[in-house]
């Protein structure tokens, strides 16, 4: 990820997708609202002991976590488990799997539903749970975030928050074309709506 100064010195129209960068137009979702929607999904299914797996202090992960935690608090619930880890740099990284195994081995698991910061984290979480003898979703439900290909291909398939990527791409192109054709330097921040895709893991 490059800095503001890097993109500014390119001297061409720039639109960021999925993340906002100060000084540039962007097309994104509300990660805070996304976290709330996952919490609502769990509550709608009747879960009361709910936990989180992922970063809590960095980037969009912190915003998802805040929306998730705040919505549960508003409904009278505190998080049963917070399994904190840094975001893996690549999908091959197994730090999440190791962290979940270590946390549960040391503390036990107080949750019957877990929100994983993204779909790769959800996969590693499910793998760790199965390794420890938990069944998903019979013993523990797991939801991810992004609705990536891995969420559909995993067994069990993973419930996940869907980002409207096609619409985001189209909107970003529209903003770029408008900027090129009119020499428009106005910064436009566009947030699109999301929804939870319910699958086998919940």
C-alpha positions as CSV (number, residue, x, y, z in Angstrom):
1,X,0.0,0.0,0.0
2,X,1.5,3.3,-1.1
3,X,1.2,6.6,0.7
4,X,-0.8,9.8,-0.2
5,X,2.3,11.5,-1.5
6,X,3.0,8.6,-3.9
7,X,-0.4,8.8,-5.5
8,X,-0.4,12.6,-5.5
9,X,2.8,12.8,-7.4
10,X,1.4,10.6,-10.2
11,X,-0.7,13.6,-11.2
12,X,-3.5,11.5,-12.6
13,X,-7.1,10.9,-11.3
14,X,-7.1,8.3,-8.6
15,X,-10.1,6.5,-6.9
16,X,-9.5,4.1,-4.0
17,X,-11.8,1.0,-3.8
18,X,-12.8,-0.6,-0.4
19,X,-10.6,1.8,1.6
20,X,-10.7,5.5,2.0
21,X,-7.5,7.6,1.6
22,X,-7.6,11.2,2.6
23,X,-7.3,13.5,-0.4
24,X,-8.8,11.1,-3.0
25,X,-12.2,10.0,-4.1
26,X,-13.2,6.6,-2.9
27,X,-15.8,3.9,-3.3
28,X,-16.2,1.7,-0.2
29,X,-18.6,0.2,2.3
30,X,-19.2,1.1,5.9
31,X,-17.1,-1.4,7.8
32,X,-18.8,-0.2,11.0
33,X,-22.2,-1.0,9.6
34,X,-20.9,-4.3,8.3
35,X,-19.8,-5.3,11.8
36,X,-23.3,-4.4,13.1
37,X,-24.9,-6.5,10.4
38,X,-22.9,-9.6,11.4
39,X,-23.9,-9.0,15.0
40,X,-27.6,-8.7,14.0
41,X,-27.2,-12.0,12.0
42,X,-26.1,-13.8,15.1
43,X,-28.8,-12.3,17.3
44,X,-31.5,-13.1,14.7
45,X,-30.4,-16.8,14.8
46,X,-30.7,-16.7,18.6
47,X,-27.0,-16.7,19.6
48,X,-26.2,-15.1,23.0
49,X,-22.6,-16.1,23.6
50,X,-20.7,-14.3,20.9
51,X,-17.0,-13.8,20.2
52,X,-14.6,-12.2,17.8
53,X,-11.4,-13.4,16.0
54,X,-9.1,-10.8,14.4
55,X,-7.3,-7.5,14.9
56,X,-9.1,-5.0,17.1
57,X,-6.9,-1.9,16.8
58,X,-5.8,-1.6,13.2
59,X,-7.2,-0.3,9.9
60,X,-10.7,-1.4,8.8
61,X,-10.5,-4.4,11.2
62,X,-10.8,-2.0,14.2
63,X,-13.9,-0.4,12.6
64,X,-15.6,-3.7,11.9
65,X,-14.9,-4.8,15.5
66,X,-16.3,-1.6,16.9
67,X,-19.5,-1.9,14.9
68,X,-19.9,-5.5,16.0
69,X,-19.1,-4.9,19.7
70,X,-21.3,-1.8,19.9
71,X,-24.3,-3.4,18.4
72,X,-24.0,-6.3,20.8
73,X,-23.6,-3.9,23.7
74,X,-26.7,-2.0,22.6
75,X,-28.6,-5.3,22.9
76,X,-27.2,-6.0,26.4
77,X,-24.4,-8.4,25.4
78,X,-20.7,-8.3,26.1
79,X,-18.3,-10.3,23.9
80,X,-17.7,-13.8,25.4
81,X,-14.3,-14.2,23.7
82,X,-11.9,-11.9,21.9
83,X,-9.2,-13.9,20.1
84,X,-6.9,-11.1,19.0
85,X,-4.3,-11.6,16.2
86,X,-2.6,-9.5,13.6
87,X,-4.0,-9.6,10.1
88,X,-2.1,-12.3,8.1
89,X,-0.1,-10.8,5.2
90,X,-1.0,-13.7,2.9
91,X,-3.7,-16.4,2.8
92,X,-1.0,-19.1,3.3
93,X,-0.1,-17.6,6.7
94,X,-1.3,-19.9,9.5
95,X,-0.9,-17.4,12.4
96,X,-4.7,-17.3,12.9
97,X,-5.0,-21.1,13.2
98,X,-2.2,-21.1,15.7
99,X,-3.7,-18.2,17.7
100,X,-7.1,-19.8,17.9
101,X,-5.6,-23.2,19.0
102,X,-3.5,-21.5,21.7
103,X,-6.4,-19.3,23.0
104,X,-8.9,-22.1,23.3
105,X,-6.3,-24.5,24.8
106,X,-5.5,-21.9,27.4
107,X,-8.9,-20.3,28.1
108,X,-11.5,-22.7,26.8
109,X,-14.2,-21.3,24.5
110,X,-17.2,-19.3,26.0
111,X,-18.8,-18.5,22.6
112,X,-21.3,-20.5,20.5
113,X,-20.8,-18.0,17.6
114,X,-17.6,-16.3,16.3
115,X,-17.2,-13.4,14.0
116,X,-14.0,-13.7,12.0
117,X,-12.4,-10.5,10.7
118,X,-12.4,-11.8,7.1
119,X,-13.0,-15.0,5.2
120,X,-9.4,-16.3,5.4
121,X,-9.6,-15.8,9.2
122,X,-12.9,-17.7,9.2
123,X,-11.3,-20.6,7.3
124,X,-8.4,-20.8,9.8
125,X,-10.8,-20.5,12.7
126,X,-13.0,-23.4,11.5
127,X,-9.9,-25.5,10.9
128,X,-8.7,-24.9,14.5
129,X,-12.2,-25.5,15.9
130,X,-12.5,-28.8,14.1
131,X,-9.0,-29.8,15.2
132,X,-10.1,-29.2,18.8
133,X,-13.2,-31.3,18.4
134,X,-15.9,-28.6,17.8
135,X,-18.4,-29.0,15.1
136,X,-19.3,-26.0,12.9
137,X,-22.1,-24.9,13.1
138,X,-23.6,-27.4,15.6
139,X,-21.2,-26.4,18.4
140,X,-19.9,-23.1,17.2
141,X,-21.2,-20.9,14.3
142,X,-18.6,-18.9,12.4
143,X,-19.2,-15.9,10.1
144,X,-16.6,-14.1,7.9
145,X,-16.4,-10.8,6.0
146,X,-15.9,-10.1,2.3
147,X,-17.9,-12.9,0.7
148,X,-14.8,-14.1,-1.2
149,X,-14.6,-17.2,-3.3
150,X,-13.1,-19.1,-0.4
151,X,-16.3,-18.6,1.6
152,X,-18.3,-20.4,-1.0
153,X,-15.8,-23.2,-1.6
154,X,-15.1,-24.0,2.0
155,X,-16.8,-27.0,3.7
156,X,-18.9,-25.9,5.5
157,X,-19.5,-22.9,3.3
158,X,-19.1,-19.7,5.3
159,X,-21.7,-17.1,6.1
160,X,-20.1,-13.7,5.2
161,X,-20.7,-10.0,4.7
162,X,-20.9,-9.3,1.0
163,X,-19.2,-6.3,-0.5
164,X,-20.8,-5.3,-3.8
165,X,-17.6,-5.5,-5.7
166,X,-19.0,-5.2,-9.3
167,X,-21.0,-2.1,-8.3
168,X,-18.0,-0.7,-6.6
169,X,-15.9,-1.2,-9.7
170,X,-18.5,0.5,-11.9
171,X,-18.9,3.4,-9.6
172,X,-15.1,3.9,-9.4
173,X,-14.9,4.0,-13.2
174,X,-17.8,6.5,-13.4
175,X,-16.0,8.8,-10.9
176,X,-12.7,8.5,-12.9
177,X,-14.4,9.2,-16.3
178,X,-16.3,12.2,-14.8
179,X,-13.0,13.5,-13.4
180,X,-11.1,13.0,-16.7
181,X,-13.9,14.5,-18.9
182,X,-14.6,17.6,-16.8
183,X,-11.2,18.1,-15.2
184,X,-13.1,17.8,-11.9
185,X,-10.9,17.8,-8.8
186,X,-13.9,17.5,-6.4
187,X,-13.3,14.6,-3.9
188,X,-16.3,12.2,-3.9
189,X,-16.7,9.6,-1.2
190,X,-19.3,6.9,-2.0
191,X,-20.4,4.2,0.4
192,X,-22.4,1.3,-0.9
193,X,-24.7,-1.0,1.0
194,X,-23.8,-4.5,2.1
195,X,-25.7,-7.7,3.2
196,X,-25.0,-10.9,5.0
197,X,-24.9,-14.0,2.9
198,X,-26.1,-16.8,5.1
199,X,-24.5,-20.2,4.5
200,X,-23.8,-23.5,6.3
201,X,-21.3,-22.1,8.9
202,X,-24.1,-20.3,10.8
